[in-house]
Amino acid sequence: MNFHTRKWVKPEDLNPNGTLFGGSLLRWIDEEAAIYAIVQLGNQRVVTKYISEINFVSASRQGDIIELGITATEFGRTSITLTCEVRNKITRKSILTVEKMVFVNLGEDGLPAPHGRTEIKYVKDQFKDDEPHP
Ligand SMILES: CC(C)(COP(=O)(O)OP(=O)(O)OC[C@H]1O[C@@H](n2cnc3c(N)ncnc32)[C@H](O)[C@@H]1OP(=O)(O)O)[C@@H](O)C(=O)NCCC(=O)NCCS
């Protein structure tokens, strides 16, 4: 699993108990997973279809640095299934797991469209013709 995005838990991300608010975490995860699906499917018109049970494994606190990990587990005809984990970057302690997130690839008409992808593509291969970043 690749952990791409890091977040620094700040006061505005907390619940009234002083720990990381689940809603903040879910927002970050949904965006991270959507970006992952967009990159994998090569299409910006991708929507969240299904999210399985969410396990809030342990609490995170202000000042923690956490990282969001996503990987594809299945490529369907119009869908892609991902699995997700959030962990503390320093201690590696698990904070949240989502076993299954399904995104659907849409055509211009807004209906599910075949994406033609069957395996994980790595960014270095997808964008290898790009100019190198400075
Ligand atoms: C996404 C949407 C267009 C799919 O419509 P639909 O009628 O369910 O489409 P289909 O039945 O053709 O299913 C499309 C794919 O989703 C999968 N799917 C549908 N329901 C599912 C479910 N409950 N769990 C997992 N996968 C599901 C199907 O297996 C299919 O995948 P495949 O082609 O790889 O086999 C429609 O449900 C929708 O617009 N939902 C709202 C999306 C949204 O607003 N998300 C939040 C904002 S991003």
The ligand as an SDF file (V2000), in Angstrom:
LIG
                    3D

 48 50  0  0  0  0  0  0  0  0999 V2000
  -22.6200    5.6460   -9.7340 C   0  0  0  0  0  0  0  0  0  0  0  0
  -23.9620    5.3910  -10.4160 C   0  0  0  0  0  0  0  0  0  0  0  0
  -24.0110    6.1570  -11.7540 C   0  0  0  0  0  0  0  0  0  0  0  0
  -23.9990    3.8760  -10.6880 C   0  0  0  0  0  0  0  0  0  0  0  0
  -25.2600    3.5590  -11.1400 O   0  0  0  0  0  0  0  0  0  0  0  0
  -25.7540    2.0250  -11.1040 P   0  0  0  0  0  0  0  0  0  0  0  0
  -27.0950    1.9990  -11.6970 O   0  0  0  0  0  0  0  0  0  0  0  0
  -25.5320    1.4390   -9.7490 O   0  0  0  0  0  0  0  0  0  0  0  0
  -24.7430    1.3610  -12.1140 O   0  0  0  0  0  0  0  0  0  0  0  0
  -24.4690   -0.1520  -12.3680 P   0  0  0  0  0  0  0  0  0  0  0  0
  -25.5170   -1.0480  -11.7660 O   0  0  0  0  0  0  0  0  0  0  0  0
  -24.2020   -0.2580  -13.8530 O   0  0  0  0  0  0  0  0  0  0  0  0
  -23.1100   -0.4410  -11.5790 O   0  0  0  0  0  0  0  0  0  0  0  0
  -21.9250    0.2280  -11.9220 C   0  0  0  0  0  0  0  0  0  0  0  0
  -20.7770   -0.4520  -11.2260 C   0  0  0  0  0  0  0  0  0  0  0  0
  -20.9130   -0.2590   -9.8270 O   0  0  0  0  0  0  0  0  0  0  0  0
  -20.9190   -1.5110   -9.1420 C   0  0  0  0  0  0  0  0  0  0  0  0
  -21.8370   -1.4090   -8.0360 N   0  0  0  0  0  0  0  0  0  0  0  0
  -23.1230   -1.0140   -8.0790 C   0  0  0  0  0  0  0  0  0  0  0  0
  -23.6630   -1.0430   -6.8540 N   0  0  0  0  0  0  0  0  0  0  0  0
  -22.6800   -1.4510   -6.0110 C   0  0  0  0  0  0  0  0  0  0  0  0
  -22.6070   -1.6760   -4.6010 C   0  0  0  0  0  0  0  0  0  0  0  0
  -23.6630   -1.4800   -3.8080 N   0  0  0  0  0  0  0  0  0  0  0  0
  -21.4440   -2.0870   -4.0850 N   0  0  0  0  0  0  0  0  0  0  0  0
  -20.3740   -2.2780   -4.8540 C   0  0  0  0  0  0  0  0  0  0  0  0
  -20.3590   -2.0820   -6.2150 N   0  0  0  0  0  0  0  0  0  0  0  0
  -21.5230   -1.6780   -6.7710 C   0  0  0  0  0  0  0  0  0  0  0  0
  -21.3990   -2.5200  -10.1680 C   0  0  0  0  0  0  0  0  0  0  0  0
  -20.9540   -3.8290   -9.8540 O   0  0  0  0  0  0  0  0  0  0  0  0
  -20.7560   -1.9610  -11.4230 C   0  0  0  0  0  0  0  0  0  0  0  0
  -19.3790   -2.3320  -11.4650 O   0  0  0  0  0  0  0  0  0  0  0  0
  -18.7310   -3.1550  -12.6980 P   0  0  0  0  0  0  0  0  0  0  0  0
  -19.1750   -2.5010  -13.9840 O   0  0  0  0  0  0  0  0  0  0  0  0
  -17.2610   -2.9980  -12.5040 O   0  0  0  0  0  0  0  0  0  0  0  0
  -19.2090   -4.5680  -12.5600 O   0  0  0  0  0  0  0  0  0  0  0  0
  -25.1730    5.8300   -9.5370 C   0  0  0  0  0  0  0  0  0  0  0  0
  -25.3660    4.8750   -8.4950 O   0  0  0  0  0  0  0  0  0  0  0  0
  -24.9620    7.1870   -8.9220 C   0  0  0  0  0  0  0  0  0  0  0  0
  -24.9720    8.1970   -9.6150 O   0  0  0  0  0  0  0  0  0  0  0  0
  -24.7440    7.2210   -7.5900 N   0  0  0  0  0  0  0  0  0  0  0  0
  -24.4340    8.4870   -6.9060 C   0  0  0  0  0  0  0  0  0  0  0  0
  -22.9270    8.7050   -6.8730 C   0  0  0  0  0  0  0  0  0  0  0  0
  -22.5720    9.8960   -6.0150 C   0  0  0  0  0  0  0  0  0  0  0  0
  -23.2320   10.9220   -6.0840 O   0  0  0  0  0  0  0  0  0  0  0  0
  -21.5240    9.7530   -5.1940 N   0  0  0  0  0  0  0  0  0  0  0  0
  -21.1710   10.7600   -4.2170 C   0  0  0  0  0  0  0  0  0  0  0  0
  -20.4350   11.9020   -4.7880 C   0  0  0  0  0  0  0  0  0  0  0  0
  -18.9320   11.4580   -5.6090 S   0  0  0  0  0  0  0  0  0  0  0  0
  1  2  1  0
  2  3  1  0
  2  4  1  0
  2 36  1  0
  4  5  1  0
  5  6  1  0
  6  7  2  0
  6  8  1  0
  6  9  1  0
  9 10  1  0
 10 11  2  0
 10 12  1  0
 10 13  1  0
 13 14  1  0
 14 15  1  0
 15 16  1  0
 15 30  1  0
 16 17  1  0
 17 18  1  0
 17 28  1  0
 18 19  1  0
 18 27  1  0
 19 20  2  0
 20 21  1  0
 21 22  1  0
 21 27  2  0
 22 23  1  0
 22 24  2  0
 24 25  1  0
 25 26  2  0
 26 27  1  0
 28 29  1  0
 28 30  1  0
 30 31  1  0
 31 32  1  0
 32 33  2  0
 32 34  1  0
 32 35  1  0
 36 37  1  0
 36 38  1  0
 38 39  2  0
 38 40  1  0
 40 41  1  0
 41 42  1  0
 42 43  1  0
 43 44  2  0
 43 45  1  0
 45 46  1  0
 46 47  1  0
 47 48  1  0
M  END
$$$$
